Amino acid sequence: MSENTALNTSPFEGGLYVITYGCQMNEYDSDKMASLLEKTHGLKLVETPEEADVVLMNTCSVREKAQEKVFSELGRWAKWKAQKPNRVIGVGGCVASQEGQVIRQRAPSVDVIFGPQTLHRLPAMIDDALRMRGDDSIKKKKAVIDITFPEIEKFDNLPEPEVNGVSAMVSIMEGCSKYCTFCVVPYTRGEEVSRPFEDVLREIQTLAEQGVREVNLLGQNVNAYRGEMADGEIADLAVLMHAIREIEGIDRIRFTTSHPNEMTQSIIDCYGEIPELVSHLHLPIQSGSDRVLAMMKRNHMVIEYKSIIRKIRALRPNLSLSGDFIIGFPGETCDDFKETLALVEELNYDRSFSFIYSARPGTPAAAFPDEEPMEKKKRRLYFLQEQLNKQTQEISESMVGTIQSVLVERLSRNSFNEVAGRTENNRVVNFEGSPDLIGQFVDVKILEAYTNSLKGEVVATPEAEKFKASQYYSL
């Protein structure tokens, strides 16, 4: 069985449709699926599942609601498949890893089920599904399932990175070995595995040569990165970032998502040593209560978390902080929640993720007694999100009048003579400018703050003056 199907023997005439649920890791994986299947089967991305020969769903099982979306969507896809029986339906990601056999039982229209670590085997699995479909000796068709954990093999078999803009995500490690009581990731993605140091640098070098100016390093616990170097030594995230900053063309570095227990002094020091590292940190804490953190098995206390932020802000006073918060964890009291609110206010979190606890099958917390009414949990979530939204808006408004370094990413959706880019703290800024600014860092004075974006103007530069004098500007 060949892992790659030659383009001239591809059985498909239509395209590929991919829907992605969940985190940036899933977005990265979906991009790789699309690149891989274009290379092996000539499948190009299309806008709707109706026009596709292969439809794939990359799933997330962090929350129950996200998991139920999968089966709801598969119900719709089954109707489309009835109209076009040759269509191939595949389900990947964490729900596939956790519920492979259940998916086959609840959604018999699914042909291929693969886990986060086996997406590189997708071409061969699709070929197997087609072969089984045409084999009359198989009385009852079964889905092709591979939800194993082959560790680093995935990265060794994915296509070379392709650039879709001036900012790119780079997965440097996968899995989680922390086993928090509420989290399903260690069971669906496996334990922590880091990509070799040189492999990561090679990918980023390739991206830089294609015009990428910003990289976002990804991992379930990205600051737990421990990549083997050519000499056998182990590089941590700090060593990796120092090496990345030396790559010509890469002038901005981000990383997500982090765990407080892996925020070492060497990583903290990077905020004083690497100007390319953005003044933004996503560092989930989940709760502001030590009692709840202990029940979650986070293995740190609030004071330790605050110490990390204090040290980084000593190096970067303008650090923008975001996090994740779980509300209504089994056993959480009103006092526990008040401690979370107090922490959010004290540390002045920017845009953050918050949601009501959802029991995940197979995790220890799923067996914890939970007697708090859902109405109380919803009320707490409302108060938390109101506070977070208030702080986010205040931070945006405080940027008015300041000059921000913006990486220009694209044409603006607001006006034909505007471009859009992002600040270090991930705000979208729209301002007048020509397309030749895309891929450049420009200084922009912030004029207005809106709910989801900022309005600005370019500070005088040769490029800006050239733009103002151009015919394009006069249109």
TIFIDREN-98371 format. One record per residue (C-alpha): residue number from 1; residue in three letters; chain; x, y, z. Coordinates in pm, whole numbers, plus 50000, padded with zeros to 5 digits. Example, Ala and Ser with C-alpha at 12.3 -4.5 7.8 and 13.67 -1.06 7.14 Angstrom:
  num  residuo  cadena     c1     c2     c3
    1      ala       A  51230  49550  50780
    2      ser       A  51367  49894  50714
# end
This chain:
  num  residuo  cadena     c1     c2     c3
    1      met       A  50000  50000  50000
    2      ser       A  50150  50332  49893
    3      glu       A  50123  50630  50128
    4      asn       A  50086  50866  49832
    5      thr       A  49854  50836  49536
    6      ala       A  49984  50971  49207
    7      leu       A  49796  51274  49081
    8      asn       A  49730  51117  48743
    9      thr       A  49550  50825  48908
   10      ser       A  49334  51030  49142
   11      pro       A  48977  50897  49152
   12      phe       A  48834  51238  49235
   13      glu       A  48699  51507  49008
   14      gly       A  48574  51750  49274
   15      gly       A  48755  51923  49559
   16      leu       A  48820  51905  49930
   17      tyr       A  48616  52068  50205
   18      val       A  48755  52090  50560
   19      ile       A  48575  52220  50867
   20      thr       A  48781  52286  51180
   21      tyr       A  48672  52301  51542
   22      gly       A  48885  52406  51837
   23      cys       A  49232  52546  51883
   24      gln       A  49513  52680  51668
   25      met       A  49672  52336  51673
   26      asn       A  49369  52208  51484
   27      glu       A  49390  52496  51236
   28      tyr       A  49754  52405  51174
   29      asp       A  49663  52037  51126
   30      ser       A  49380  52126  50886
   31      asp       A  49618  52329  50670
   32      lys       A  49852  52030  50659
   33      met       A  49568  51795  50559
   34      ala       A  49476  52023  50271
   35      ser       A  49836  52052  50149
   36      leu       A  49887  51678  50177
   37      leu       A  49574  51580  49983
   38      glu       A  49641  51835  49711
   39      lys       A  49983  51677  49666
   40      thr       A  49866  51314  49674
   41      his       A  49517  51330  49522
   42      gly       A  49503  51665  49344
   43      leu       A  49227  51786  49575
   44      lys       A  49190  52161  49600
   45      leu       A  48994  52335  49873
   46      val       A  48636  52437  49790
   47      glu       A  48394  52666  49972
   48      thr       A  48108  52424  50051
   49      pro       A  48077  52051  50127
   50      glu       A  47819  52009  49850
   51      glu       A  48084  52069  49582
   52      ala       A  48348  51842  49738
   53      asp       A  48441  51480  49671
   54      val       A  48617  51456  50008
   55      val       A  48479  51626  50318
   56      leu       A  48681  51627  50638
   57      met       A  48606  51740  50990
   58      asn       A  48890  51821  51230
   59      thr       A  48740  51797  51576
   60      cys       A  48792  51916  51932
   61      ser       A  48672  51738  52247
   62      val       A  48768  51994  52508
   63      arg       A  48402  52078  52564
   64      glu       A  48087  51869  52532
   65      lys       A  47912  52127  52315
   66      ala       A  48197  52113  52061
   67      gln       A  48172  51734  52058
   68      glu       A  47798  51734  51992
   69      lys       A  47852  51975  51701
   70      val       A  48042  51694  51532
   71      phe       A  47749  51454  51526
   72      ser       A  47506  51729  51427
   73      glu       A  47727  51822  51130
   74      leu       A  47773  51456  51032
   75      gly       A  47395  51420  51016
   76      arg       A  47383  51693  50752
   77      trp       A  47675  51543  50563
   78      ala       A  47502  51205  50550
   79      lys       A  47220  51365  50348
   80      trp       A  47470  51512  50101
   81      lys       A  47642  51176  50071
   82      ala       A  47310  51009  49988
   83      gln       A  47289  51242  49689
   84      lys       A  47650  51165  49590
   85      pro       A  47741  50815  49718
   86      asn       A  48101  50833  49594
   87      arg       A  48177  51116  49834
   88      val       A  48432  51030  50107
   89      ile       A  48367  51156  50461
   90      gly       A  48647  51167  50715
   91      val       A  48660  51265  51083
   92      gly       A  48987  51352  51253
   93      gly       A  49112  51526  51565
   94      cys       A  49046  51469  51932
   95      val       A  48683  51350  51910
   96      ala       A  48795  51091  51654
   97      ser       A  49074  50980  51886
   98      gln       A  48841  50951  52183
   99      glu       A  48523  50825  52016
  100      gly       A  48639  50640  51703
  101      gln       A  48408  50340  51732
  102      val       A  48118  50552  51858
  103      ile       A  48145  50775  51551
  104      arg       A  48120  50472  51325
  105      gln       A  47810  50351  51511
  106      arg       A  47634  50688  51527
  107      ala       A  47742  50805  51180
  108      pro       A  47770  50505  50944
  109      ser       A  47825  50741  50650
  110      val       A  48180  50811  50777
  111      asp       A  48451  50637  50573
  112      val       A  48772  50741  50749
  113      ile       A  48846  50808  51116
  114      phe       A  49192  50933  51212
  115      gly       A  49357  51086  51517
  116      pro       A  49569  51401  51556
  117      gln       A  49888  51194  51524
  118      thr       A  49785  50998  51214
  119      leu       A  49668  51269  50975
  120      his       A  49978  51203  50763
  121      arg       A  49832  50858  50686
  122      leu       A  49514  51014  50548
  123      pro       A  49591  50958  50176
  124      ala       A  49647  50585  50229
  125      met       A  49337  50560  50450
  126      ile       A  49123  50724  50179
  127      asp       A  49263  50478  49924
  128      asp       A  49176  50188  50157
  129      ala       A  48822  50320  50200
  130      leu       A  48776  50338  49822
  131      arg       A  48918  49988  49781
  132      met       A  48682  49848  50044
  133      arg       A  48392  50023  49876
  134      gly       A  48464  49846  49548
  135      asp       A  48527  49502  49698
  136      asp       A  48218  49283  49661
  137      ser       A  48363  49031  49908
  138      ile       A  48315  49283  50188
  139      lys       A  47953  49231  50285
  140      lys       A  47935  49522  50523
  141      lys       A  48156  49825  50468
  142      lys       A  48344  49945  50774
  143      ala       A  48525  50271  50829
  144      val       A  48903  50279  50802
  145      ile       A  49019  50374  51152
  146      asp       A  49367  50473  51274
  147      ile       A  49375  50661  51605
  148      thr       A  49714  50542  51725
  149      phe       A  49995  50759  51868
  150      pro       A  50303  50718  51644
  151      glu       A  50469  51022  51805
  152      ile       A  50703  51223  51581
  153      glu       A  50631  51020  51263
  154      lys       A  50355  51267  51173
  155      phe       A  50595  51557  51124
  156      asp       A  50836  51346  50919
  157      asn       A  50564  51272  50662
  158      leu       A  50390  51605  50613
  159      pro       A  50452  51821  50304
  160      glu       A  50681  52120  50303
  161      pro       A  50519  52431  50454
  162      glu       A  50323  52652  50217
  163      val       A  50275  53020  50283
  164      asn       A  49925  53170  50289
  165      gly       A  50030  53507  50428
  166      val       A  50302  53689  50616
  167      ser       A  50225  53516  50948
  168      ala       A  50248  53139  50996
  169      met       A  50180  52880  51266
  170      val       A  50449  52622  51336
  171      ser       A  50375  52320  51553
  172      ile       A  50684  52241  51763
  173      met       A  50544  51984  52005
  174      glu       A  50225  51790  52073
  175      gly       A  50046  51623  52356
  176      cys       A  50032  51686  52728
  177      ser       A  50179  51506  53029
  178      lys       A  50018  51719  53299
  179      tyr       A  49695  51516  53341
  180      cys       A  49481  51793  53489
  181      thr       A  49168  51630  53626
  182      phe       A  48936  51812  53383
  183      cys       A  49136  51770  53063
  184      val       A  49102  51506  52793
  185      val       A  49406  51611  52586
  186      pro       A  49655  51353  52726
  187      tyr       A  49410  51079  52630
  188      thr       A  49333  51211  52281
  189      arg       A  49671  51351  52171
  190      gly       A  49907  51150  52388
  191      glu       A  50188  51266  52613
  192      glu       A  50428  51548  52531
  193      val       A  50648  51490  52227
  194      ser       A  50879  51757  52087
  195      arg       A  50997  51793  51729
  196      pro       A  51374  51785  51673
  197      phe       A  51535  52128  51701
  198      glu       A  51679  52135  51348
  199      asp       A  51348  52025  51195
  200      val       A  51169  52322  51346
  201      leu       A  51437  52566  51232
  202      arg       A  51434  52418  50882
  203      glu       A  51058  52471  50854
  204      ile       A  51081  52829  50976
  205      gln       A  51370  52899  50740
  206      thr       A  51156  52774  50450
  207      leu       A  50869  52997  50561
  208      ala       A  51097  53300  50589
  209      glu       A  51227  53241  50236
  210      gln       A  50865  53257  50117
  211      gly       A  50797  53592  50282
  212      val       A  50675  53502  50632
  213      arg       A  50768  53770  50887
  214      glu       A  50594  53633  51199
  215      val       A  50580  53280  51343
  216      asn       A  50347  53150  51611
  217      leu       A  50498  52845  51784
  218      leu       A  50226  52596  51876
  219      gly       A  50187  52318  52129
  220      gln       A  49942  52196  52390
  221      asn       A  50209  52300  52641
  222      val       A  50443  52482  52406
  223      asn       A  50676  52599  52682
  224      ala       A  50739  52233  52770
  225      tyr       A  50931  52203  52441
  226      arg       A  51239  51984  52473
  227      gly       A  51376  51927  52122
  228      glu       A  51678  51711  52050
  229      met       A  51963  51892  51876
  230      ala       A  52206  51747  51621
  231      asp       A  52474  51708  51888
  232      gly       A  52239  51516  52117
  233      glu       A  52180  51808  52352
  234      ile       A  51825  51916  52440
  235      ala       A  51696  52263  52350
  236      asp       A  51418  52423  52553
  237      leu       A  51182  52690  52421
  238      ala       A  51425  52967  52518
  239      val       A  51709  52815  52315
  240      leu       A  51472  52765  52022
  241      met       A  51351  53126  52026
  242      his       A  51707  53258  52038
  243      ala       A  51783  53049  51729
  244      ile       A  51467  53163  51548
  245      arg       A  51550  53531  51599
  246      glu       A  51868  53473  51394
  247      ile       A  51668  53363  51088
  248      glu       A  51667  53646  50838
  249      gly       A  51318  53783  50775
  250      ile       A  51157  53659  51099
  251      asp       A  51097  53973  51304
  252      arg       A  50812  53867  51530
  253      ile       A  50774  53556  51747
  254      arg       A  50468  53433  51936
  255      phe       A  50398  53110  52124
  256      thr       A  50083  52944  52257
  257      thr       A  49953  52769  52468
  258      ser       A  50163  52767  52784
  259      his       A  50149  52603  53126
  260      pro       A  50259  52799  53436
  261      asn       A  50472  52508  53559
  262      glu       A  50683  52525  53241
  263      met       A  50742  52901  53252
  264      thr       A  51109  52869  53343
  265      gln       A  51346  53153  53425
  266      ser       A  51518  53106  53089
  267      ile       A  51187  53168  52909
  268      ile       A  51109  53466  53131
  269      asp       A  51454  53610  53051
  270      cys       A  51368  53597  52679
  271      tyr       A  51136  53895  52732
  272      gly       A  51444  54101  52816
  273      glu       A  51673  53942  52555
  274      ile       A  51464  53890  52240
  275      pro       A  51304  54205  52095
  276      glu       A  51129  53989  51834
  277      leu       A  50927  53815  52109
  278      val       A  50593  53997  52133
  279      ser       A  50476  54170  52450
  280      his       A  50184  53933  52473
  281      leu       A  50146  53611  52672
  282      his       A  49864  53357  52678
  283      leu       A  49908  53175  53009
  284      pro       A  49600  52983  53127
  285      ile       A  49538  52956  53500
  286      gln       A  49175  52823  53490
  287      ser       A  49086  52950  53840
  288      gly       A  49195  53216  54089
  289      ser       A  49130  52985  54383
  290      asp       A  49409  52768  54526
  291      arg       A  49149  52521  54647
  292      val       A  49004  52477  54298
  293      leu       A  49352  52463  54140
  294      ala       A  49435  52174  54375
  295      met       A  49119  51988  54272
  296      met       A  49211  52051  53909
  297      lys       A  49561  51909  53977
  298      arg       A  49726  52215  53827
  299      asn       A  50021  52168  54067
  300      his       A  50081  52537  54129
  301      met       A  49932  52810  54345
  302      val       A  49798  53153  54254
  303      ile       A  50095  53328  54419
  304      glu       A  50336  53133  54196
  305      tyr       A  50140  53231  53886
  306      lys       A  50138  53597  53989
  307      ser       A  50513  53580  54049
  308      ile       A  50566  53474  53686
  309      ile       A  50363  53768  53557
  310      arg       A  50539  54011  53791
  311      lys       A  50882  53899  53665
  312      ile       A  50782  53931  53298
  313      arg       A  50621  54271  53350
  314      ala       A  50942  54390  53515
  315      leu       A  51103  54326  53175
  316      arg       A  50800  54424  52964
  317      pro       A  50579  54671  53154
  318      asn       A  50335  54681  52862
  319      leu       A  50282  54303  52858
  320      ser       A  49935  54202  52738
  321      leu       A  49811  53898  52929
  322      ser       A  49537  53656  52828
  323      gly       A  49426  53328  52982
  324      asp       A  49171  53050  53006
  325      phe       A  48912  53026  53284
  326      ile       A  48684  52737  53378
  327      ile       A  48373  52838  53569
  328      gly       A  48164  52597  53775
  329      phe       A  48429  52330  53828
  330      pro       A  48284  52063  54063
  331      gly       A  48310  52194  54417
  332      glu       A  48366  52558  54321
  333      thr       A  48202  52790  54574
  334      cys       A  48096  53151  54551
  335      asp       A  48411  53249  54744
  336      asp       A  48627  53055  54498
  337      phe       A  48468  53243  54211
  338      lys       A  48524  53578  54385
  339      glu       A  48893  53492  54403
  340      thr       A  48894  53434  54027
  341      leu       A  48728  53769  53967
  342      ala       A  48980  53939  54194
  343      leu       A  49272  53782  54006
  344      val       A  49130  53887  53669
  345      glu       A  49099  54245  53790
  346      glu       A  49440  54252  53961
  347      leu       A  49637  54120  53662
  348      asn       A  49424  54312  53409
  349      tyr       A  49370  54030  53162
  350      asp       A  49312  54115  52801
  351      arg       A  49106  53900  52561
  352      ser       A  49066  53562  52727
  353      phe       A  48870  53241  52692
  354      ser       A  48615  53148  52957
  355      phe       A  48352  52878  52967
  356      ile       A  48147  52662  53201
  357      tyr       A  48305  52334  53307
  358      ser       A  48204  52041  53092
  359      ala       A  48272  51687  53218
  360      arg       A  48479  51488  52968
  361      pro       A  48442  51110  52970
  362      gly       A  48743  50930  53111
  363      thr       A  48880  51225  53309
  364      pro       A  48899  51211  53692
  365      ala       A  48683  51524  53738
  366      ala       A  48395  51357  53553
  367      ala       A  48341  51150  53868
  368      phe       A  48354  51446  54110
  369      pro       A  48023  51535  54280
  370      asp       A  47874  51848  54125
  371      glu       A  47568  51986  54301
  372      glu       A  47587  52351  54194
  373      pro       A  47288  52453  53979
  374      met       A  47365  52542  53618
  375      glu       A  47189  52875  53666
  376      lys       A  47451  52979  53922
  377      lys       A  47733  52875  53689
  378      lys       A  47584  53079  53404
  379      arg       A  47553  53381  53630
  380      arg       A  47919  53352  53735
  381      leu       A  48030  53318  53373
  382      tyr       A  47832  53629  53284
  383      phe       A  48002  53836  53557
  384      leu       A  48346  53708  53456
  385      gln       A  48296  53782  53089
  386      glu       A  48158  54126  53167
  387      gln       A  48476  54201  53362
  388      leu       A  48701  54062  53089
  389      asn       A  48519  54254  52816
  390      lys       A  48543  54575  53019
  391      gln       A  48917  54531  53060
  392      thr       A  48965  54446  52694
  393      gln       A  48785  54762  52587
  394      glu       A  48980  54974  52834
  395      ile       A  49308  54836  52700
  396      ser       A  49199  54914  52344
  397      glu       A  49102  55269  52442
  398      ser       A  49433  55317  52624
  399      met       A  49610  55250  52293
  400      val       A  49450  55557  52131
  401      gly       A  49722  55815  52075
  402      thr       A  50003  55560  52102
  403      ile       A  50229  55446  51819
  404      gln       A  50217  55073  51755
  405      ser       A  50436  54849  51540
  406      val       A  50194  54678  51299
  407      leu       A  50269  54389  51067
  408      val       A  50061  54457  50756
  409      glu       A  49888  54132  50661
  410      arg       A  49623  54206  50399
  411      leu       A  49393  54455  50233
  412      ser       A  49132  54595  50468
  413      arg       A  48776  54466  50444
  414      asn       A  48650  54816  50529
  415      ser       A  48782  55025  50240
  416      phe       A  48956  54976  49906
  417      asn       A  49234  55219  50001
  418      glu       A  49309  55067  50342
  419      val       A  49527  54781  50463
  420      ala       A  49502  54581  50785
  421      gly       A  49759  54439  51021
  422      arg       A  49811  54332  51380
  423      thr       A  49979  54489  51679
  424      glu       A  50193  54290  51922
  425      asn       A  49890  54245  52148
  426      asn       A  49694  54098  51856
  427      arg       A  49468  54396  51778
  428      val       A  49360  54436  51416
  429      val       A  49436  54787  51290
  430      asn       A  49290  54935  50969
  431      phe       A  49464  55233  50811
  432      glu       A  49517  55398  50475
  433      gly       A  49793  55231  50277
  434      ser       A  49879  55061  49950
  435      pro       A  49910  54685  49889
  436      asp       A  50289  54706  49867
  437      leu       A  50293  54759  50246
  438      ile       A  50179  54398  50296
  439      gly       A  50456  54203  50467
  440      gln       A  50614  54514  50618
  441      phe       A  50625  54640  50975
  442      val       A  50503  54998  50993
  443      asp       A  50458  55241  51280
  444      val       A  50093  55334  51313
  445      lys       A  49938  55596  51538
  446      ile       A  49611  55468  51685
  447      leu       A  49325  55714  51631
  448      glu       A  49012  55524  51740
  449      ala       A  48922  55208  51930
  450      tyr       A  48628  54994  51826
  451      thr       A  48492  54672  51976
  452      asn       A  48688  54437  51749
  453      ser       A  48948  54656  51582
  454      leu       A  49143  54982  51585
  455      lys       A  49167  55272  51340
  456      gly       A  49505  55429  51274
  457      glu       A  49730  55627  51046
  458      val       A  50084  55556  50934
  459      val       A  50353  55762  51103
  460      ala       A  50554  55946  50836
  461      thr       A  50789  55708  50652
  462      pro       A  50927  55709  50297
  463      glu       A  50678  55435  50209
  464      ala       A  50389  55637  50352
  465      glu       A  50487  55950  50162
  466      lys       A  50517  55748  49842
  467      phe       A  50169  55611  49903
  468      lys       A  50015  55956  49957
  469      ala       A  50163  56078  49630
  470      ser       A  50046  55776  49430
  471      gln       A  49760  55765  49183
  472      tyr       A  49611  55480  49390
  473      tyr       A  49559  55716  49681
  474      ser       A  49380  55971  49462
  475      leu       A  49116  55727  49341
# end
